[in-house]
Each structure stands twice: as structure tokens, then as C-alpha cells.
Amino acid sequence: MPATRGHGPASLAIAAALAMGASTARADVPFEDGLRLVESGDYLMAKKRFAESADPRAGALAAIVEASLGGCADVLPKLAAAAEGDASTAKLAGLAAARCAIAGQQFDTALNTLANLRSGDPADPEILYETARLHLKGWNDAVAAMFAAAPASFRVNQLSAEIFEIQGRYDDAVHEYRKAIEKAPATINLHYRLGRALLMRSHEPQALEGALAEFRAELRLNPNDAVAEFQIGQIHQVLGRPSEAARHFERAVDLDGAFPEALIALGKLRATSEQFDEAIDLLERALELHPQSEPAHYSLMLAYRNAGRRADAERLQRALERLQSTDEGEFSEFLRRIGEAP
């Protein structure tokens, strides 16, 4: 079984800290030595000292150490037994078992193990990290298989473009999307992705017009694409065409009434034209859909203020200040980008 490199120390440090925090009434020198050795990264000696310990926790920690050294086959039964123990030991044993399953290409087993752990503690960062690592492993393997099996497929070009986007290589992304479209011109989402890559590359007028053409092409393939309508509206707005922008924002909202960004954009335009009742209705809907949205709070606050609803404006201002004083507001640009739906 291959060694599970790169993730033992951090998790075992947690195990050590957790075990060190237990009562010292049953002091066991080999066990305490093992904990210190784990923290220092000397797993081989830690394994030896745990084997010499009479502490009932030693067997579980020894199995976790052994799993981190790559000896999964020998300790899986012990990890399974440890998973039936106290919550902290069970979590650590489960994580070790999941790593072993990943190392052995048993992805379904790993996924089930991590899903069970997450059901007990959905916010645990160690469990979330291993879950993310598993999905990343699955992604890498699937990408490698696709590039090997169908190198001339338009999907290879599309995937290459998406990877270039993540890397910020927008010229390369545009090139690959265009190659994908040449091979599969009727495939939905390709024109949209190309339009977005053009916008990421530049906001110069020529780039905006190029992106506009791609979003229009997407709508010809899929007239019910609310996001493409929204993108077209945004471009018209940047180009100083508010009436055209409003028409596309309206269409986006008609297609998807639970589209906060479109509701906000249309609401702001309605407020600009002093149609405050309609603006407020749109922005209240957006805020109900996305209670942590700073743009929705701010735009609705301004609409209330300009409509003469001072008390409501002050209430929104206080809510916005609370939102901005915590980490509950909008995600960073990086998180927004990696979280976008394909």
C-alpha cells in the first residue's frame, strides 16, 4: 500500500494535543513519550513507544501513526475498532481510514467514510480538508483519463480553457474555447464561457463587444439562459445603454426570479429612474434571497432613503454596518471564482 504522504503531521498533532489534554492521573511514560514523538514527527519511534504503553488509547494512536507511515493493510481492523471509541479518537481513526482508502484508490470507501464523519461534525476543518483532497484526487484522475482517452475531443479544449481561467491565463483560455466551439458549435455553455473569458481578459470596448456577441450566440442556443441575459445587460450598462441593460435584466428576472444579482441590477436602474416602489420591491426580494449580500443592503438602503423612508434606510444602514464588521459578508474574489458553477 503506498504511503499517505503530506497529511500526517497536522492531524497527528491534533491527536497528540487531544490526548495530552486528558487527565494525567493515569500517567504512562511510554504513552507520553509517544505523544511527544508524534509532535516532533518521529513516527517510527512513536509507534514503538505506543506499543510499550499500557494506556488504552495507545492502540488507536499507534494504528493512526502506522497508517500515516503507509502501513494501511496492517491497521485497518484497528482503525475500524477505534472508530467505535470516543468521539475524538473515532474522528482521527476515521480520517486515517479515509486516507488509507484514498491511497489504495478505494474512492467510494473514502467518500462514505468522510460522509459519515461530516454528518457528525459538518464544520470540522480536518474532515472538510480530506473531503476536498478526495475530490481533487478524483478530478485529477478523471482529467488524466480524459486527456489520454480522447485528446482531440472538444471537451479537452473546454477543460484546458477552464484550467487556464483558474490560472489567470485568459489569452490561452480564449484560444481553447474557440477551438472547442469550432469542433462543437452547437454545444451550450461554450459561447458563455468564451464571453466570460473575454471579459476577464479585458474591459476595453472591443472586448466588451466581443463578449456581447458570444453571450448573444449562447442565447441563440439556449434562449432560457438567465445568466447570459444578465451578462448582456451588464455590458450594455457599462457601454452607457441603460434602456438596453434594463430590458435584459428584466428578461433575466423573468427567466429566474431567484437571481439576486439580476434583481439588484434591475432594482438599481429602477431607483436611478426614480421608480422607487418597484426598485424597493426588487431589492427586498434580492435581500430575502441573499441575506448576506452587501450590494443588496446598500442599494436597498439608498432606495429607502431616496423614497423618503428614513427609518427603513437607517435600519438597513445598521444592518450593513453589522455585516461589514464581521466575516459574514461577500466572499473574496478568489472564493467567488473557484465557487462559480461551470
N, C-alpha and C positions, 0 to 999 in steps of 0.2 A: 504494500500500500504506500503511495507516495506521501512524503511529509507534508504537513499542512503549514507551510512557511508563511510568515508575515503577520500572523494574528494571535500567536500565543501569548506574548508578554503582557499586553494590555489586559486581556481577560484574566490571565492568571494573577496579575497584580490585584485585580478586583477580588479574586478568590482569596488571596493572601490577606488583603485588608479586612475582608469579611470574617475570615477565620481568626485573625489576630484580635478582632473585636470581641470574640467570645470570652466567657469567664475564664480567668486564669486559675480558678480553684482546682482544676484538673490538669495542672501544668504537666506537659510531656515534652522533654527536651528534644528528642528526635523530631517531633511534630513541629515545634517552634523553629528548629534548625531548618526543616524543610520549607517552612513559610519564608524564612529569610533568604534561603537559596532560590526560591521561586522569584522573589522580588529582585534578586540580583541577576537573574537569567540563567543560573546554573541548574538546568532541569535534570541533568543526569544525576548529580549529587542529591538534588531534592528528592528524586524518585527513590534513591537509596535510603535516605533518612525517613521518608514516609513509610517505607517497608519495615523499618525498625520500630515504628511508633505503635503504641497501643491505643492511641486516640481513635475513637470511632469514625472520625471524619477523614482519617488518613487514607483509607482505601479509595474513597471518592476522589480526593485530590491527587493521589498517585495515578489513578486512571486518567484524570484530566491532563496531567503532566505527560503521561505516556502518549496520549492522543496527540498532544502538541509536538511530540517528537516523531510522529509518524507511525506509531505502533498501534494503529486503529484496530486491526484484526484481533489483537490480543486483549483489548479492553472493552470492546463493545458491550459484552454482557455486564461488566461492572458499571459502565456508564448507564445502561438501562436500569440497573438496580439503584444507582444513585439518583436517577430521575424520579424515584418514588420516595425520596427522603424529604428533608425540609426544603422550603421554597428556594432558598438561596443556592443550596447545593444542587437542587433539581435544575435550576436555570443554567448553572455553569456546566453541569453534565449534559444538558440538552444542547447547549451551544457547541460543546466538544463533539457530541454525536453528529450534529449538523455539519461541522467542519469535516469530519471523517467521511460523511456521505458525499459531500462535495468533492473531496479529494478522490473518492472512488467512483466518480461520475454517476452517483445514485441521486440524481437531482430531485426526483419525485419524493424520495425518502427525506431528503434535506428540507424540501419545501413543506412537507407535512409536519416535520419536527418543529420548524420555525413558526409555522402557523399555529401550532399548539402553544408554543411559548408566547406568541403575540396575543393569543386570546386571554392569557393570564395577565399580561403586562404590555398593552399595546404601545406604550410610550418609552419602553426601555431602549436606550441608545445602542447597547450591545446587540440586542436582538434585531433592531432595525438595521444596524450595520451589516450583520451577517446576512439578513434578508436581501439587502441591496447588493452585497457581494455575490450572492447566489444568482440574482437576476442579471448582474453584469457578466458573470461567467456564462450563463445561458445565452446572453446576447452575443458575446464574443465567439462562442462555439457556432451559433447559428450563422453569424456573419461569415466566418471562415468557411463553413459548409456551402453557403450560397455562392461565395466568390469562387470556390473550387468547382462546384457543380454547374453553374450557369454564368460564366464570366461575361457573356455577351448579352445577358438579359438587361432590359431597361430598368429592372429593379436594382441591379448592381449599380447602374448610373445614379438612380434615385438615392440609394443608400449612401453612395460615395458623396453625393451632394449634401445630404443631411449631416454626414460626419464633417465635411468641410465647413458647413454652417456653424457647428459647435466649436470648431477650431478658429472661427473668425476669418476663414479663407473664402471670402464671398465671390471673388472672381472665379475661383475653381468651382464653387458651388453652382454659380450661374452656368458655367460651361457644362457641367454634368447634368443639370436639369434640362438644358437644351438638347443634349444628346438623348436623354430619356424621352423627351417629347417627340423627337424625330422618330424614335423606334415605336412609340405607343401614343400617338397624338390624341386618341380618344379616351385616355385614362384620366379619370377625375383626380384632382388634387395636385397634379404636376404643374399646371399653369399657376395655381395658387402659390405653391412653394417657390416657383421661379419668381413670381411677382414679389413675394416677401424677401427673397434673397436680393433682388434688385434694390429694394428699399433699404435693406441692411447695408448694402454696399455704398449707397449714395442717396441723398435727398435733393440732388440737383434736379432742375426742371426736366431734363431729358430722362433721367432715371425714373422720375415720377410718372412721366407719360408712358415709359416702357412698362412699368409695373401696372399702370392702369389698363394697358392693353392685355396683359396677362390675366388680370382679375376678370376682365370682361370675357376673355376666352374661357375662363373657368365657369362663368355663369352660363355660357352657351352650352357647356357640357352638363352643368348641374344648376338649373335655374333656382333651386331652393337652397342655395348656399348662402346662408345669412352672413357668414364671416367675410366672404368675398364682397357682398354688398357693403358691408361695413368698411372694408378696406377702400373700396371705391369712394365711399363718402368721405373718408379721411383725406384721400388725395385731393378730391375736389375742394375740400375745406382749406388745405394747405395752399392750393393754387388760387385761392380767393374766389371760389364759386359757391357761396353759401346755399343758394337755392338748389343747386345740383346735389350738394352734400346732404341737405335735408331730405331730398327725395330718396336717396339711397339709404340713409339712416332709417327713414320710415319703413322702407321695404325690409330692412334687416330686422326691425322690431316686429313687423307683421309676420315674418318667417319664424322668428324665435322671440317670443315675448319674455323669455327668461334670459336675455342677453344684456347684462348690466352695462357693458361698455357702450353698446348702441343706445340704450336708454339714456345714459349720461350725455352722450354726444348730441342726441336729438334734444334732450332737455336743455342743454346749454344754448343751442341755437334758438329754441323757443324763448328762452329767457332774454337772449340778445334782442329778439324782435318784440320784447315786452308782452309776450303771451304767457304771463306768469302762472295762470291756473294750470294750463297744460304742462308747462315746464315743471311745476311742483309735483304734479301727478306722476310724470315720467321719472323724476329724480327720487321721489319717495318709493316708487316701485324698484328702482335700482338699489336703493339703500336696503330695502327689505330683502332683496336677493343677495346682497353682498354687504352685510353689516360692518365689515372691517375696511370698507373702501374709503380711503381719504378723499379721492376726487368726488365721490358721491356726497360725502359730508360737506365738502367745501362748496360744491356747486349748488346744493340744496340750501345751504346757509345763505349764499348770495341771492338765490331766488326768493327766499323768505324775506330777506332784508329789502330787496328792491320792490317786493309786493307789499311792503308796509307791515309785515308780520314780525315785528321786532322781538317779541318774546320767543317765537319759534326760532328766529335767527340766533338769538343768544343761547338757546338750548343746544342748537347744533354746533355753535362755536365751542361750547364747553365740552361737548362730546368729541369734537375734533381734537381739542387740546388733550383730552384724556388718551385718545387713540395715539397721538403723536408722542406722548410721554412714555409709552410702553413699546414693546416689540411686537404689538399685535396689528400693526398697520400693514401696508402693502409689502409684499416680498421684495427682496433686492432684485435688480435686473438679472443677475445670474440665475437666481431661483426661478424667476418668471420664465426665462428662456429654456432652462432644462425641463421645466414642467409643462411646456406647451404640448398640446395634443398634436400628433402628426397629421 
